[in-house]
């Protein structure tokens, strides 16, 4: 029995980029079948509606708009999604919050293979991730943002205001939340430090990242301990204390 191929659409306004992506897919991703290519938001919209693909490679910036414009105009986002982009710090932070994958141009074969494998695991999960991405991008206030946390059994959509602290446990990170059980995810604390710091989080220790809005007090005993709104404590390292006190004074 022939294995069913994954119907794929490429949307990018640069001819060379479309050809390069198609060539790399043919070489490294034999499970994908390119059903069509489009060169604009408008043609991409029509292509997706017509072909009903399983997977879409979508450029961010095009002549007639952005990939986000295209997504906003699609009601049923029943496909996995991989963004194609030159470096865009704002967009990449949104992707990380929303667990939507992206590839930097020019494409790296290993990153392409990894992104494809993750994207096609579960179409329904990707649908929720896309909706979260759109919500985050359309959000006016930073504190409206949500983050997608994937565990072995579930996908959790969490408001960043409800995160009290994060704790590193090797290559995993445990999230401590308001009125919820802790959630363990298979990403390092550094991954979340990179995207949460500008949203009111502070790395008080090598193994601890805290939400400044959930700090009750700093006890000086034992070198320094932070008491949080859930009555738990997080240690503060000596080298972080001065910077931490400065941040607290500016709240």
Phi, psi and omega per residue, in radians:
X1 nan 2.262 -3.115
X2 -1.293 2.295 3.118
X3 -1.203 2.312 -3.118
X4 -1.220 2.289 -3.131
X5 -1.424 2.744 3.140
X6 -1.575 1.976 -3.094
X7 -1.181 2.178 -2.984
X8 -2.218 2.474 3.071
X9 -2.176 2.421 3.088
X10 -1.966 2.231 3.106
X11 -2.156 1.892 -3.123
X12 -2.727 2.369 -3.052
X13 -1.479 -0.043 3.105
X14 -1.783 2.103 -3.081
X15 -1.010 -0.780 -3.121
X16 -1.094 -0.676 3.139
X17 -1.159 -0.751 3.128
X18 -1.060 -0.776 -3.128
X19 -1.140 -0.704 -3.141
X20 -1.120 -0.779 3.130
X21 -1.091 -0.786 -3.134
X22 -1.068 -0.732 3.136
X23 -1.118 -0.732 -3.120
X24 -1.206 -0.635 3.090
X25 -1.106 -0.776 3.134
X26 -1.067 -0.616 -3.066
X27 -1.443 -0.689 -2.983
X28 -1.969 -0.263 -3.053
X29 -2.261 1.233 -3.052
X30 -1.119 -0.303 3.129
X31 -1.306 -0.244 -3.109
X32 -1.589 2.446 3.042
X33 -2.089 2.002 -3.109
X34 -1.330 1.888 -3.106
X35 -1.450 -0.369 3.138
X36 3.108 2.823 3.057
X37 -2.239 2.651 3.141
X38 -2.414 2.707 -3.018
X39 -2.073 0.278 -3.121
X40 -2.841 2.979 3.067
X41 -1.068 -0.823 -3.083
X42 -1.112 -0.869 -3.122
X43 -1.207 -0.574 3.082
X44 -1.142 -0.699 3.104
X45 -1.056 -0.815 3.136
X46 -1.157 -0.688 -3.137
X47 -1.086 -0.769 -3.130
X48 -1.164 -0.716 3.125
X49 -1.140 -0.667 -3.094
X50 -1.312 -0.808 -3.022
X51 -1.507 -0.390 -3.089
X52 0.847 1.073 -3.027
X53 -1.276 2.841 3.017
X54 -1.496 -0.509 -3.051
X55 -2.476 2.382 3.114
X56 -2.192 2.229 2.924
X57 -1.640 2.108 -2.976
X58 -2.234 2.110 3.069
X59 -1.242 2.595 3.126
X60 -1.405 -0.945 -3.037
X61 -1.861 2.099 3.113
X62 -2.261 2.984 -3.029
X63 -1.088 -0.622 -3.068
X64 -1.845 0.308 3.108
X65 2.548 -2.737 -3.100
X66 -2.148 2.885 3.048
X67 -1.058 -0.525 3.103
X68 -1.168 -0.659 3.078
X69 -1.030 -0.746 -3.138
X70 -1.087 -0.826 -3.106
X71 -1.086 -0.651 3.138
X72 -1.111 -0.395 -3.083
X73 -1.689 -0.001 3.106
X74 -1.806 2.098 -3.084
X75 -1.303 -0.871 -3.109
X76 -1.812 1.755 -3.093
X77 -1.595 1.135 -3.067
X78 -1.594 0.941 -3.140
X79 -2.621 2.723 2.989
X80 -1.359 2.704 -3.012
X81 -2.401 2.338 2.996
X82 -2.247 2.108 3.108
X83 -1.409 2.584 3.040
X84 -2.005 2.240 -3.047
X85 -2.727 2.589 2.805
X86 -1.343 2.984 -3.034
X87 -1.110 2.146 3.106
X88 -2.436 1.758 -2.984
X89 -1.014 -0.759 -3.104
X90 -1.088 -0.824 -3.112
X91 -1.142 -0.730 -3.096
X92 -1.125 -0.643 3.068
X93 -1.081 -0.710 3.124
X94 -1.107 -0.698 3.117
X95 -1.072 -0.779 -3.096
X96 -1.128 -0.711 3.089
X97 -1.042 -0.691 -2.948
X98 -1.705 -0.002 3.136
X99 1.047 0.557 3.020
X100 -1.713 2.328 -3.038
X101 -1.445 2.750 3.111
X102 -2.564 2.740 3.070
X103 -2.221 2.356 3.085
X104 -1.495 2.450 3.056
X105 -1.505 2.513 -0.144
X106 -1.222 2.625 -3.030
X107 -1.222 2.502 3.036
X108 -1.777 2.260 -3.076
X109 -0.952 -0.780 -3.124
X110 -1.122 -0.693 3.128
X111 -1.202 -0.634 3.083
X112 -1.068 -0.874 -3.120
X113 -1.043 -0.794 -3.139
X114 -1.092 -0.789 -3.120
X115 -1.114 -0.733 3.131
X116 -1.112 -0.779 -3.135
X117 -1.057 -0.734 -3.141
X118 -1.238 -0.691 -3.028
X119 -1.164 -0.592 -3.049
X120 -1.653 0.083 -3.125
X121 -1.079 -0.757 -3.077
X122 -2.679 1.870 -3.090
X123 -1.081 -0.693 -3.103
X124 -1.135 -0.683 3.092
X125 -1.078 -0.748 3.130
X126 -1.123 -0.580 3.093
X127 -1.052 -0.775 3.124
X128 -1.170 -0.680 3.130
X129 -1.078 -0.714 3.125
X130 -1.110 -0.748 3.134
X131 -1.093 -0.683 3.098
X132 -1.153 -0.698 3.100
X133 -1.024 -0.843 -3.138
X134 -1.076 -0.737 3.129
X135 -1.086 -0.748 3.132
X136 -1.147 -0.736 -3.122
X137 -1.181 -0.570 -3.126
X138 -1.485 -0.173 -3.106
X139 -1.214 2.289 -3.126
X140 -1.424 -0.757 -3.100
X141 -1.679 2.456 3.136
X142 -1.044 -0.613 -3.047
X143 -1.349 0.020 3.045
X144 -1.505 -0.117 -2.994
X145 -1.229 2.639 3.063
X146 -2.153 2.798 3.138
X147 -2.277 2.474 3.107
X148 -1.632 2.188 3.111
X149 -2.040 2.090 -3.116
X150 -1.783 2.240 3.011
X151 -2.007 -3.131 3.133
X152 -1.069 -0.649 -3.019
X153 -1.785 -0.371 -2.971
X154 -2.567 2.919 2.962
X155 -2.114 2.147 -3.079
X156 -1.896 2.364 3.083
X157 -1.872 1.878 -2.953
X158 -2.069 2.310 2.998
X159 -1.231 2.379 -3.123
X160 -1.142 -0.382 3.084
X161 -1.168 -0.413 -3.094
X162 -1.576 0.016 3.080
X163 -1.538 2.066 3.137
X164 -1.490 -0.860 3.111
X165 -2.783 2.900 3.071
X166 -2.223 2.472 -3.131
X167 -2.265 2.302 3.135
X168 -1.399 2.356 2.993
X169 -2.339 1.412 -3.079
X170 1.222 -2.176 3.121
X171 -1.548 0.174 3.126
X172 -2.007 2.800 3.080
X173 -2.311 2.295 3.099
X174 -1.771 2.226 3.100
X175 -1.697 2.219 3.048
X176 -1.811 2.208 -2.913
X177 -2.186 2.834 3.078
X178 -1.264 2.144 3.044
X179 0.964 0.529 3.096
X180 -2.486 2.760 3.041
X181 -1.222 2.639 3.082
X182 -1.032 2.635 3.130
X183 -2.122 2.263 3.139
X184 -1.840 2.234 -3.138
X185 -2.214 2.699 -3.046
X186 -1.602 1.023 3.000
X187 -2.380 2.694 -3.135
X188 -1.357 2.801 3.113
X189 -1.077 -0.595 3.134
X190 -1.054 -0.649 3.115
X191 -0.984 -0.730 -3.100
X192 -1.461 -0.514 3.041
X193 -1.025 -0.720 -3.111
X194 -1.083 -0.565 -3.063
X195 -1.832 -0.294 -3.070
X196 -1.750 -0.305 -3.066
X197 -0.957 -0.767 -3.096
X198 -1.308 -0.047 3.117
X199 -1.889 0.472 3.016
X200 1.592 0.420 3.074
X201 -1.927 2.627 -3.095
X202 -2.384 2.332 3.122
X203 -1.460 1.674 -3.047
X204 -1.479 -0.250 -3.053
X205 -2.776 2.784 3.125
X206 -0.930 -0.553 -3.063
X207 -1.915 0.122 -3.034
X208 -2.411 2.295 3.040
X209 -2.174 2.194 -3.047
X210 -2.097 2.647 3.040
X211 -1.507 2.047 -3.060
X212 -1.042 -0.472 -3.124
X213 -1.267 -0.227 -3.121
X214 -1.858 0.223 3.107
X215 -1.497 2.264 3.076
X216 -1.635 -0.817 -3.115
X217 -2.859 2.912 3.030
X218 -2.014 2.010 3.071
X219 -1.602 2.347 -3.061
X220 -1.455 -0.166 -3.121
X221 -1.121 2.623 3.094
X222 0.977 0.589 3.080
X223 1.507 -0.158 3.108
X224 2.181 2.107 3.121
X225 -2.364 2.314 3.122
X226 -1.677 2.233 3.101
X227 -1.764 2.294 -3.021
X228 -1.937 2.982 -3.033
X229 -1.136 -0.323 3.078
X230 -1.621 0.217 3.117
X231 1.207 0.199 3.030
X232 -1.586 2.930 -3.087
X233 -2.152 2.639 3.029
X234 -2.318 2.328 3.133
X235 -1.275 2.700 3.037
X236 -2.113 2.300 -3.102
X237 -1.341 2.697 -3.110
X238 -1.043 -0.724 -3.079
X239 -1.280 -0.239 3.130
X240 -1.684 -0.250 -2.956
X241 -1.098 -0.773 -3.101
X242 -1.096 -0.814 3.133
X243 -1.131 -0.641 3.139
X244 -1.139 -0.783 3.124
X245 -1.093 -0.619 3.099
X246 -1.155 -0.740 3.110
X247 -1.104 -0.749 3.134
X248 -1.064 -0.660 -3.118
X249 -1.192 -0.316 -3.110
X250 -1.691 -0.070 3.132
X251 -1.254 nan nan
